Amino acid sequence: TFNETVIFSRHGYVFGAHPPGRLNDFKNYYQVLHNVFLTHAKVVLNFKELGYQGDIGITHVFNPAFPADDKQSSKEAADHANMYDTFFFYDPILKGTYPEYVLTQLKEKGHEFVLSQEDQNTLLKAAPLNDFIGINYYQPMRVITNDSKESREMTREASTGGAGAVSYDGVYQTVKIPTHSYTKWGWEISPEALLDGMHLLKEHYGDIPIYITENGLGDEDPIIEGEIKDKPRIDYIEKHLRFVKKGISEDLNIQGYFAWSVIDLLSWLNGYKKQYGFIYVDHNNNLDRKKKDSFYWYQEVIATRGENI
């Protein structure tokens, strides 16, 4: 239970996979992102100037990139991926500037967005006033360089998160590691990467408080004799909570963890097929709700503040 009001500005990012489905409009994509960051900065300034009580920050999808092997080219591919998929999203919020590495390449590609001096000043003024960063974490990216260096047209299927896609600029591709575990949708299960990713954020942004605003397992939950037996979800969350506790012991400023989600709900991409909730919704029986095994398990986690994790 928190005594303060916590304000989240949430942003999920894929190149047009979600409605309205405007795929491959990259110049407009980056302009929209800038408009989101600028709007957030103005909200932060108003929030502080008007004296509202509570904390304010922003949440992004967090897919930290790591080299899939020991090659120098893979390390460079991971650095490139993090510049585009992590630092481009957090730098304007927490530093008030964009990574020069990305800006230079966007200009070369013709994807440069309008960034006025007034906009820049607003970002710089608001940056130190953010109270926290939020991360929606489900999986990392394991990357290698894309030797062909060909640009790829982004498709809905390629932008939904599973390994095996080539980045839209053709620089890197994501791969599966044979010894690692994956969900039915091909998302890697890696609580270790959550911990490593949070250390990456601390290295880049200092000791700013971190909220894990989304984390959970999307699955097709089995129903056995009328009970929803979602043990894989219990195992998934338990493993991630262990690494959250480990992160706290390693002096990461983790202030909160929010499991996704309370109830099975609609996905823009998967409809009702992929289930995340602690509560099952029966679409064939007047939307009847039933608590899953994970509900009772997580209830105990909350009551004991995770002491048995």
Contacts in CASP RR format, 6 or more apart in sequence:
PFRMAT RR
TARGET T0000
AUTHOR 0000-0000-0000
METHOD contacts of the structure
MODEL  1
TFNETVIFSRHGYVFGAHPPGRLNDFKNYYQVLHNVFLTHAKVVLNFKEL
GYQGDIGITHVFNPAFPADDKQSSKEAADHANMYDTFFFYDPILKGTYPE
YVLTQLKEKGHEFVLSQEDQNTLLKAAPLNDFIGINYYQPMRVITNDSKE
SREMTREASTGGAGAVSYDGVYQTVKIPTHSYTKWGWEISPEALLDGMHL
LKEHYGDIPIYITENGLGDEDPIIEGEIKDKPRIDYIEKHLRFVKKGISE
DLNIQGYFAWSVIDLLSWLNGYKKQYGFIYVDHNNNLDRKKKDSFYWYQE
VIATRGENI
4 53 0 8 1.000
4 54 0 8 1.000
4 55 0 8 1.000
5 52 0 8 1.000
5 53 0 8 1.000
5 54 0 8 1.000
5 55 0 8 1.000
6 54 0 8 1.000
6 55 0 8 1.000
6 56 0 8 1.000
6 132 0 8 1.000
6 211 0 8 1.000
7 47 0 8 1.000
7 54 0 8 1.000
7 55 0 8 1.000
7 56 0 8 1.000
7 57 0 8 1.000
8 57 0 8 1.000
8 58 0 8 1.000
8 59 0 8 1.000
8 134 0 8 1.000
8 211 0 8 1.000
8 213 0 8 1.000
9 36 0 8 1.000
9 40 0 8 1.000
9 43 0 8 1.000
9 57 0 8 1.000
9 58 0 8 1.000
9 59 0 8 1.000
10 58 0 8 1.000
10 59 0 8 1.000
10 60 0 8 1.000
10 136 0 8 1.000
10 213 0 8 1.000
11 33 0 8 1.000
11 36 0 8 1.000
11 58 0 8 1.000
11 59 0 8 1.000
11 60 0 8 1.000
11 61 0 8 1.000
11 89 0 8 1.000
12 60 0 8 1.000
12 61 0 8 1.000
12 136 0 8 1.000
13 33 0 8 1.000
13 60 0 8 1.000
13 61 0 8 1.000
13 85 0 8 1.000
13 89 0 8 1.000
14 159 0 8 1.000
14 160 0 8 1.000
14 161 0 8 1.000
15 23 0 8 1.000
15 24 0 8 1.000
15 26 0 8 1.000
15 29 0 8 1.000
15 154 0 8 1.000
15 159 0 8 1.000
15 168 0 8 1.000
16 22 0 8 1.000
16 23 0 8 1.000
16 25 0 8 1.000
16 29 0 8 1.000
16 154 0 8 1.000
16 156 0 8 1.000
16 159 0 8 1.000
17 23 0 8 1.000
17 154 0 8 1.000
17 156 0 8 1.000
17 159 0 8 1.000
17 160 0 8 1.000
17 269 0 8 1.000
18 268 0 8 1.000
18 269 0 8 1.000
19 268 0 8 1.000
21 156 0 8 1.000
22 28 0 8 1.000
23 153 0 8 1.000
23 154 0 8 1.000
23 155 0 8 1.000
23 156 0 8 1.000
24 153 0 8 1.000
24 154 0 8 1.000
24 168 0 8 1.000
26 109 0 8 1.000
26 111 0 8 1.000
26 168 0 8 1.000
27 110 0 8 1.000
27 111 0 8 1.000
27 112 0 8 1.000
27 113 0 8 1.000
29 111 0 8 1.000
30 106 0 8 1.000
30 111 0 8 1.000
30 112 0 8 1.000
30 113 0 8 1.000
31 113 0 8 1.000
31 114 0 8 1.000
33 88 0 8 1.000
33 89 0 8 1.000
33 113 0 8 1.000
34 92 0 8 1.000
34 113 0 8 1.000
34 114 0 8 1.000
34 115 0 8 1.000
34 119 0 8 1.000
37 92 0 8 1.000
37 93 0 8 1.000
37 123 0 8 1.000
38 119 0 8 1.000
38 122 0 8 1.000
38 123 0 8 1.000
40 57 0 8 1.000
40 58 0 8 1.000
40 93 0 8 1.000
40 126 0 8 1.000
41 92 0 8 1.000
41 93 0 8 1.000
41 96 0 8 1.000
41 122 0 8 1.000
41 123 0 8 1.000
41 125 0 8 1.000
41 126 0 8 1.000
41 127 0 8 1.000
42 122 0 8 1.000
42 126 0 8 1.000
43 56 0 8 1.000
44 56 0 8 1.000
44 57 0 8 1.000
44 126 0 8 1.000
44 129 0 8 1.000
44 130 0 8 1.000
45 122 0 8 1.000
45 125 0 8 1.000
45 126 0 8 1.000
45 129 0 8 1.000
47 56 0 8 1.000
48 56 0 8 1.000
48 129 0 8 1.000
54 131 0 8 1.000
55 131 0 8 1.000
55 132 0 8 1.000
55 209 0 8 1.000
56 129 0 8 1.000
56 130 0 8 1.000
56 131 0 8 1.000
57 93 0 8 1.000
57 130 0 8 1.000
57 131 0 8 1.000
57 132 0 8 1.000
57 133 0 8 1.000
57 134 0 8 1.000
58 93 0 8 1.000
58 130 0 8 1.000
58 133 0 8 1.000
58 134 0 8 1.000
59 133 0 8 1.000
59 134 0 8 1.000
59 135 0 8 1.000
59 136 0 8 1.000
59 211 0 8 1.000
59 213 0 8 1.000
59 214 0 8 1.000
60 89 0 8 1.000
60 90 0 8 1.000
60 133 0 8 1.000
60 134 0 8 1.000
60 135 0 8 1.000
60 136 0 8 1.000
61 136 0 8 1.000
62 86 0 8 1.000
62 134 0 8 1.000
62 135 0 8 1.000
62 136 0 8 1.000
62 137 0 8 1.000
62 197 0 8 1.000
63 85 0 8 1.000
63 86 0 8 1.000
63 137 0 8 1.000
63 138 0 8 1.000
63 139 0 8 1.000
63 140 0 8 1.000
63 141 0 8 1.000
63 161 0 8 1.000
64 82 0 8 1.000
64 86 0 8 1.000
64 140 0 8 1.000
64 141 0 8 1.000
64 193 0 8 1.000
64 196 0 8 1.000
64 197 0 8 1.000
64 200 0 8 1.000
65 77 0 8 1.000
65 78 0 8 1.000
65 79 0 8 1.000
65 81 0 8 1.000
65 82 0 8 1.000
65 85 0 8 1.000
65 86 0 8 1.000
65 140 0 8 1.000
65 141 0 8 1.000
65 142 0 8 1.000
65 143 0 8 1.000
65 172 0 8 1.000
66 78 0 8 1.000
66 140 0 8 1.000
66 141 0 8 1.000
66 142 0 8 1.000
66 143 0 8 1.000
66 193 0 8 1.000
66 196 0 8 1.000
67 74 0 8 1.000
67 75 0 8 1.000
67 77 0 8 1.000
67 78 0 8 1.000
67 142 0 8 1.000
67 143 0 8 1.000
67 144 0 8 1.000
68 74 0 8 1.000
68 142 0 8 1.000
68 143 0 8 1.000
68 144 0 8 1.000
68 175 0 8 1.000
68 177 0 8 1.000
69 144 0 8 1.000
71 144 0 8 1.000
71 145 0 8 1.000
73 144 0 8 1.000
73 145 0 8 1.000
74 143 0 8 1.000
74 144 0 8 1.000
74 145 0 8 1.000
76 145 0 8 1.000
77 143 0 8 1.000
77 144 0 8 1.000
77 145 0 8 1.000
77 146 0 8 1.000
77 171 0 8 1.000
77 172 0 8 1.000
78 141 0 8 1.000
78 143 0 8 1.000
78 172 0 8 1.000
80 171 0 8 1.000
80 172 0 8 1.000
81 141 0 8 1.000
81 143 0 8 1.000
81 167 0 8 1.000
81 171 0 8 1.000
81 172 0 8 1.000
82 200 0 8 1.000
83 99 0 8 1.000
83 101 0 8 1.000
83 102 0 8 1.000
84 102 0 8 1.000
84 167 0 8 1.000
84 169 0 8 1.000
85 141 0 8 1.000
86 200 0 8 1.000
86 201 0 8 1.000
87 99 0 8 1.000
87 102 0 8 1.000
87 204 0 8 1.000
88 98 0 8 1.000
88 99 0 8 1.000
88 102 0 8 1.000
90 133 0 8 1.000
90 201 0 8 1.000
90 204 0 8 1.000
90 205 0 8 1.000
91 97 0 8 1.000
91 98 0 8 1.000
91 99 0 8 1.000
92 98 0 8 1.000
92 123 0 8 1.000
92 127 0 8 1.000
93 127 0 8 1.000
93 130 0 8 1.000
93 133 0 8 1.000
94 127 0 8 1.000
94 130 0 8 1.000
94 133 0 8 1.000
94 205 0 8 1.000
94 208 0 8 1.000
95 127 0 8 1.000
95 205 0 8 1.000
96 120 0 8 1.000
96 123 0 8 1.000
96 124 0 8 1.000
96 126 0 8 1.000
96 127 0 8 1.000
97 120 0 8 1.000
97 123 0 8 1.000
97 124 0 8 1.000
98 115 0 8 1.000
103 112 0 8 1.000
105 169 0 8 1.000
106 112 0 8 1.000
106 113 0 8 1.000
109 169 0 8 1.000
130 208 0 8 1.000
131 209 0 8 1.000
132 208 0 8 1.000
132 209 0 8 1.000
132 210 0 8 1.000
132 211 0 8 1.000
132 255 0 8 1.000
133 201 0 8 1.000
133 205 0 8 1.000
133 208 0 8 1.000
133 209 0 8 1.000
133 210 0 8 1.000
133 211 0 8 1.000
134 210 0 8 1.000
134 211 0 8 1.000
134 212 0 8 1.000
134 213 0 8 1.000
135 198 0 8 1.000
135 201 0 8 1.000
135 210 0 8 1.000
135 211 0 8 1.000
135 212 0 8 1.000
135 213 0 8 1.000
135 214 0 8 1.000
136 213 0 8 1.000
136 214 0 8 1.000
136 215 0 8 1.000
136 260 0 8 1.000
137 194 0 8 1.000
137 212 0 8 1.000
137 214 0 8 1.000
137 215 0 8 1.000
138 187 0 8 1.000
138 214 0 8 1.000
138 215 0 8 1.000
138 216 0 8 1.000
139 161 0 8 1.000
139 162 0 8 1.000
139 187 0 8 1.000
139 188 0 8 1.000
139 189 0 8 1.000
139 190 0 8 1.000
139 193 0 8 1.000
140 188 0 8 1.000
140 190 0 8 1.000
140 193 0 8 1.000
140 194 0 8 1.000
140 196 0 8 1.000
140 197 0 8 1.000
141 163 0 8 1.000
141 174 0 8 1.000
142 163 0 8 1.000
142 174 0 8 1.000
142 175 0 8 1.000
142 176 0 8 1.000
142 177 0 8 1.000
142 180 0 8 1.000
142 188 0 8 1.000
143 172 0 8 1.000
143 173 0 8 1.000
143 174 0 8 1.000
143 175 0 8 1.000
144 172 0 8 1.000
144 173 0 8 1.000
144 175 0 8 1.000
145 171 0 8 1.000
145 172 0 8 1.000
145 173 0 8 1.000
146 166 0 8 1.000
146 167 0 8 1.000
146 170 0 8 1.000
146 171 0 8 1.000
146 172 0 8 1.000
146 173 0 8 1.000
148 170 0 8 1.000
149 170 0 8 1.000
149 171 0 8 1.000
150 166 0 8 1.000
150 170 0 8 1.000
151 168 0 8 1.000
151 169 0 8 1.000
151 170 0 8 1.000
152 158 0 8 1.000
152 166 0 8 1.000
152 167 0 8 1.000
152 168 0 8 1.000
152 170 0 8 1.000
153 168 0 8 1.000
154 168 0 8 1.000
156 269 0 8 1.000
158 165 0 8 1.000
158 166 0 8 1.000
159 165 0 8 1.000
160 185 0 8 1.000
160 269 0 8 1.000
161 185 0 8 1.000
161 187 0 8 1.000
162 174 0 8 1.000
162 185 0 8 1.000
162 186 0 8 1.000
162 187 0 8 1.000
163 174 0 8 1.000
163 175 0 8 1.000
163 176 0 8 1.000
163 182 0 8 1.000
163 186 0 8 1.000
163 188 0 8 1.000
164 173 0 8 1.000
164 174 0 8 1.000
164 175 0 8 1.000
164 176 0 8 1.000
165 173 0 8 1.000
165 174 0 8 1.000
166 172 0 8 1.000
166 173 0 8 1.000
167 173 0 8 1.000
176 182 0 8 1.000
176 186 0 8 1.000
176 188 0 8 1.000
177 188 0 8 1.000
180 188 0 8 1.000
180 189 0 8 1.000
180 190 0 8 1.000
181 188 0 8 1.000
181 189 0 8 1.000
181 190 0 8 1.000
182 188 0 8 1.000
182 189 0 8 1.000
183 189 0 8 1.000
183 217 0 8 1.000
183 218 0 8 1.000
183 219 0 8 1.000
184 218 0 8 1.000
184 219 0 8 1.000
184 220 0 8 1.000
185 218 0 8 1.000
185 270 0 8 1.000
185 274 0 8 1.000
189 217 0 8 1.000
189 236 0 8 1.000
189 239 0 8 1.000
191 239 0 8 1.000
191 240 0 8 1.000
191 242 0 8 1.000
191 243 0 8 1.000
192 243 0 8 1.000
194 212 0 8 1.000
194 215 0 8 1.000
194 240 0 8 1.000
194 243 0 8 1.000
194 244 0 8 1.000
195 243 0 8 1.000
195 244 0 8 1.000
195 246 0 8 1.000
195 247 0 8 1.000
195 250 0 8 1.000
195 252 0 8 1.000
198 210 0 8 1.000
198 247 0 8 1.000
198 252 0 8 1.000
198 254 0 8 1.000
199 250 0 8 1.000
199 252 0 8 1.000
201 208 0 8 1.000
201 210 0 8 1.000
202 252 0 8 1.000
202 253 0 8 1.000
207 253 0 8 1.000
208 253 0 8 1.000
209 253 0 8 1.000
209 254 0 8 1.000
209 255 0 8 1.000
210 252 0 8 1.000
210 253 0 8 1.000
210 254 0 8 1.000
210 255 0 8 1.000
210 256 0 8 1.000
211 254 0 8 1.000
211 255 0 8 1.000
211 256 0 8 1.000
211 257 0 8 1.000
211 258 0 8 1.000
212 244 0 8 1.000
212 254 0 8 1.000
212 256 0 8 1.000
212 257 0 8 1.000
212 258 0 8 1.000
213 258 0 8 1.000
214 258 0 8 1.000
214 260 0 8 1.000
214 261 0 8 1.000
215 237 0 8 1.000
215 240 0 8 1.000
215 257 0 8 1.000
215 258 0 8 1.000
215 259 0 8 1.000
215 260 0 8 1.000
216 233 0 8 1.000
216 236 0 8 1.000
216 237 0 8 1.000
216 240 0 8 1.000
216 259 0 8 1.000
216 260 0 8 1.000
216 261 0 8 1.000
216 276 0 8 1.000
217 232 0 8 1.000
217 233 0 8 1.000
217 236 0 8 1.000
217 237 0 8 1.000
217 276 0 8 1.000
218 233 0 8 1.000
218 274 0 8 1.000
218 275 0 8 1.000
218 276 0 8 1.000
219 230 0 8 1.000
219 232 0 8 1.000
219 233 0 8 1.000
219 274 0 8 1.000
219 275 0 8 1.000
219 276 0 8 1.000
220 273 0 8 1.000
220 274 0 8 1.000
220 275 0 8 1.000
221 228 0 8 1.000
221 229 0 8 1.000
221 230 0 8 1.000
221 233 0 8 1.000
221 275 0 8 1.000
221 280 0 8 1.000
221 292 0 8 1.000
222 228 0 8 1.000
222 229 0 8 1.000
222 230 0 8 1.000
223 229 0 8 1.000
223 280 0 8 1.000
226 290 0 8 1.000
227 293 0 8 1.000
228 280 0 8 1.000
228 290 0 8 1.000
228 291 0 8 1.000
228 292 0 8 1.000
228 293 0 8 1.000
229 292 0 8 1.000
229 293 0 8 1.000
230 275 0 8 1.000
230 292 0 8 1.000
230 293 0 8 1.000
230 294 0 8 1.000
231 293 0 8 1.000
233 277 0 8 1.000
233 278 0 8 1.000
233 292 0 8 1.000
233 294 0 8 1.000
234 293 0 8 1.000
234 294 0 8 1.000
234 297 0 8 1.000
234 298 0 8 1.000
237 259 0 8 1.000
237 294 0 8 1.000
237 298 0 8 1.000
238 309 0 8 1.000
241 257 0 8 1.000
241 301 0 8 1.000
241 306 0 8 1.000
241 309 0 8 1.000
242 309 0 8 1.000
244 254 0 8 1.000
244 257 0 8 1.000
245 306 0 8 1.000
245 309 0 8 1.000
247 254 0 8 1.000
248 254 0 8 1.000
259 278 0 8 1.000
259 298 0 8 1.000
260 276 0 8 1.000
260 277 0 8 1.000
261 276 0 8 1.000
261 277 0 8 1.000
261 278 0 8 1.000
262 277 0 8 1.000
262 278 0 8 1.000
262 279 0 8 1.000
263 277 0 8 1.000
263 278 0 8 1.000
263 279 0 8 1.000
263 281 0 8 1.000
263 289 0 8 1.000
264 272 0 8 1.000
264 275 0 8 1.000
264 276 0 8 1.000
264 277 0 8 1.000
264 279 0 8 1.000
264 280 0 8 1.000
264 281 0 8 1.000
265 272 0 8 1.000
265 276 0 8 1.000
265 277 0 8 1.000
265 281 0 8 1.000
266 272 0 8 1.000
267 273 0 8 1.000
267 274 0 8 1.000
272 281 0 8 1.000
272 283 0 8 1.000
277 292 0 8 1.000
277 294 0 8 1.000
278 291 0 8 1.000
278 292 0 8 1.000
278 294 0 8 1.000
278 295 0 8 1.000
278 298 0 8 1.000
279 289 0 8 1.000
279 290 0 8 1.000
279 291 0 8 1.000
279 292 0 8 1.000
279 295 0 8 1.000
280 289 0 8 1.000
280 290 0 8 1.000
280 291 0 8 1.000
280 292 0 8 1.000
281 287 0 8 1.000
281 288 0 8 1.000
281 289 0 8 1.000
282 288 0 8 1.000
282 289 0 8 1.000
282 290 0 8 1.000
300 308 0 8 1.000
301 308 0 8 1.000
301 309 0 8 1.000
END
